[in-house]
Amino acid sequence: GLPQDSAGYRISSSVDVNLIWRNPNNDDDQLIKLTVKDVKIENVNERPTAKNIFTGTNARSVMGEDYIAALQRPILLHWNRGKVKTFYSYQDEPTMVQNVKRGLASLFQIQLNSASSTEVDVSGSCKVTYQARQNQVTKIKALNTCKKGKTGFTSYNKVLDIITKATSATIYTLEDSFIKSVLAEENHVMSLSSFQSLATKVVSKQKLELQSTKAGPRQVPGKQVSSIVKGLDPKYVSVSLIAEPVKAECANCPSVSEHWKAIRKNLEPESLSKAEAGKSFMSIIQSLRQANKQDILQI
């Protein structure tokens, strides 16, 4: 369809970037603090007021106080020669918020020379290719090479499976070796193996642009980055950059055994030709995927 017909939302904010610590023996070895501020949520495309679900809302009312508070808590990056060595955040933050922060931190993975390597970021451990020229660096990430924990389900029957195609590119604009802007885009296309004209496309874009510079806080003296982090806040922990799956929370949902009792009649032999049998089968499969071993044994 046309771009204006697509659905989606955009999160925009200011991001304060402060140099907290620099290794006295290596200027490229740094600790950087990132703080998200002034969060806004809006449609990715302009819509008439009557069709704009965000009319009369703000980020706090959409996301909730707890999520906004978590999003605005600073993160720390141990950054050495353009690579994020360690990502520090808070352990008990909502997965969705933590993933947004992982995406922000991943924008700081860069190298200034043309080369190919394996790099860990929000997508997983992936093969990347850097192309450097003048004041611009382009990073191409081969998403089909990314290694991460299992996050979904596939079918052994290829006819019933889906075909996925994905691309990722990030363009860094530099000025005197400092990052002036970052523009990243990922495209994911998913289609049915048996009917490939039926497909969906998901586009994700990230933009980070330098707005202004000013004097920041005084750098913390010290030699060990771990002690510097503890001194800033002992609640900081080292967190993986790789995104975690967001689990849907269901309030007052029946257990898998209760669900089975409710739909069991629909799966009796005499009912299998009815549409309700197919719906019941798909619903119990979802319940089984979310159930633990003890729940399943109670059926």
N, C-alpha and C positions, 0 to 999 in steps of 0.2 A: 504494500500500500504506500500511500504518500507519507512523507515525514510528518506532516501536520495531523495525519490520522493516527499516529502511533500514540501509545500510552506510556507514561513514565513520570518520574519525578526527579527533581534536582535538589541536592543539598549544597548550599553555599555558606561560606564562613570566612572569617579572617583567621590567619594562623601566625602566631608569634613564634619566631625561630631565634633562640638565644644560645650562644656559645657559653657553656657552663664551666668547662674544664678543657685544658690542652696539656698534653704530655710535655713536660719540660725538656725531654730528650728527643721528641718527635712531633713537629708542628702539625703533621697530618693526622695524628692520633687525638681525637676530640670526643667530648661528650656534649650532645646537643639536646636542648629541651624544646619540644613542640607543644604549643598550647592552642587549642581550637576555641574561637570566640565568635560571638555574634552570629549564631547559627540561624539559617533561614531554610525553609522547605517550600518548594513551589513546583508547578507543572514544568516538565521539560520543554513543552511547547505552549505558546500563549493560547488561552481559551477564553470564550465569553464568560462573563461573571456567572451567568446561570448554569454553566457547565463546568465551573472551576470548583473542585471539591475543597480547595485550600482557601477559598474566600472567607474572610473573617477569622482565620486561624493563625497561629504562629507555631514555631518549632516546639515550644514548651507544651502547648495544648495537643499537638499531634503526637509527639514522642513520649511525653510524660516527664515529670520532674526528675525521676531517678535516671532515665536515659540521658537527659540533657546534662545533668550533673556529672554523670560518668563520662560523657563525650568531652566535656570541658576540663576534665582532669588531665594534667600534662603527662606526656610520655617522654622517655629519654632514649636517645640513640647513641650507642657507642659507635662512632663513625671513624673509619680509618681509610684514607686514600679513596674516598667515594663509595666505600662498601659499609653496609650496616653489619657490624660484628655482633652486636647484641641489642635486642629490643626490650626495653624495660617498661612495664605497665603495672596495673593493679590486677590481682589474681581473680577477684570475684566480680568483675565487670560483666555486663550482659554480652553474650557472644556477638550479637549484631554490632554493638558499639566497638568491641575489641577488633572486629574485622574491618570496620571503617578506619580505625587507627592503624591497623596493619597495612591497609591500602595506602594511607598517607605516608607511612614510614617507607614503604616500598618505592615511592617516587624518588627517594634519596639514594637508591642503588644506581651508581653510574661509574663509568670509567672513561678516561679522556683519550684513549688510543683505540684504534680499530683492532678488534680481536673477537674470538668466540670463546665462550666459557660456560660453566654451569653455575647458576646463581639461585639463591633461595630468596623468595619473596612471598607475597600473599597468595600467589598461584601455586606454590610448591617449589620443588627443586627442578629448575628448568634450564634447558639449553638456550643461551642468548647469544646474539651477534651484535656487536657494536660497530658502527660506521661513523668515524670522526672526520670532520672537515671544517676548517676555519673555526667559527664560533658556534658550531652546531654538532650535536651528537645524536644519532638515531639508534635506538635499540629495538631489535626485532626479537620477540620471544616466541619460541616454538612451543605452543601450548600443548601439542600432542606428545611432547616429551616430558611434561611436568609429572613429577612423582609426589604423591601425597596420599594420605589415608583414604580408604574407600568411603565414598560419600553417597553412593546411590546403588541402584539395582540394574542389572542387565538381563537380557533374555538369552537362553541358550539357543532358542529358535531364531535364526537371523531374520526370518520373515516378519517376526513380531518385534524385532529390535528397532532401534532408532539410529540414524546416521548423524554424526555431529561434525561440523567443520568450524574451526576457530582460528582467529588471527589476532595478533597483539603487536602494537607498535607504540613507541614512546619517543618523542622528540624533545631534546634538551637544548635550550638556547643559552649560551654562555657569554659572559662579559668579564674580561680579565680573569678567567678561570673560575668565576663565581656563577652559580646558577641564577639566571635571570627569569626563566620560565620553563615549565614542564607541561607537555601536552601528551596524554596517554589515551589510547583508544583500543578497546577489545570488541570483537564481533563474534558472536556465537550463533550458528545456524543449525537448527535441529529439524530433521524430517523423518517420516516413517519409511522404513525399508520397503514396505509393500506399496507405498503410495507417496512418492517423493515430492509430488506437487503440493502436498499438505505439509507445511513447514512453518516454523516460527523463528524469528530473528531477535536476538537480544543484543543491544549495543550499550556498552559502558564507557563513559568518557570521564577523564579526570584532568583538571587544569589547575596548575599552581603557578602563580605569577607574582613576581616581586613588586610590591607597591611602594615601599619606602624603607629607609634604613635610619637607625638612630642608635645612640649608645645604649647598651644593655647592662645587665647586672655585672658586678665585678666577678671575674673568674675565680673559681675556688681553687686554692693551691693544693697540691698533693701529687703523688706518683702513681697510686693505684686507683683505677676507675671504679672498682668495686667498693672501696671505702668512700669515695666521693658520692656514689649513688646512695649508700646507706646513710650518709650524713644529710643528704637532701630529704629523704623520707625512708625509714626502714621498711615501709610497706611495699616498696617497689620490688618486683620480682622479674627475673628473666623470662620472657614469653616468646614462644615460637612465632616467627613471621608468617607462617603458613596459616591460611584461613581455616577456621573450624566450621563444620556444618551447623546451621541454625536449626535447632529442634523446635517444632511447633508445640506450644503449650496449650493443653486442652483442660479446661475447668469442667468438673462434673461429668467427665466422659466415662462410659461404662468400661469395666475391665474386659479383657478378651473373652473370659468365660461367660460373662453376662451378655456380651455381644453375640457369642456363638449360640446361646440359648434363644436369643431374640430372632435370629435369622435361620436357625437350623431347618425349620420346616420348608424354607424356600430352596433348600439344597437337597431335598428328598428326590428320589428318581422320578416320581410323577410330576415334579415341578421344574425339572431342568430345562424344559423347552420354553419356559416363560422368561421374559425380560428381567423379571425381579430376581431370578436365579443368578444372572450375570452380575447385577448390581450387588447382590448379597456376597457373592464370591469376592469381588473386588474390595468390598468394605472389610471383610474379615481378613484379607491379605494385608491391608493397611494396619489393622489392629495387631496382627501377628508380628509385623515388622517393628512395631513400637513396644511390644510386650517383652518382659524379661522371661527367663527360663521358668521360674516358679509359676508365673501366670499361665504359661502355656501348659505346664504339667497339670494344672487344675481343670483343664477342659475334659 
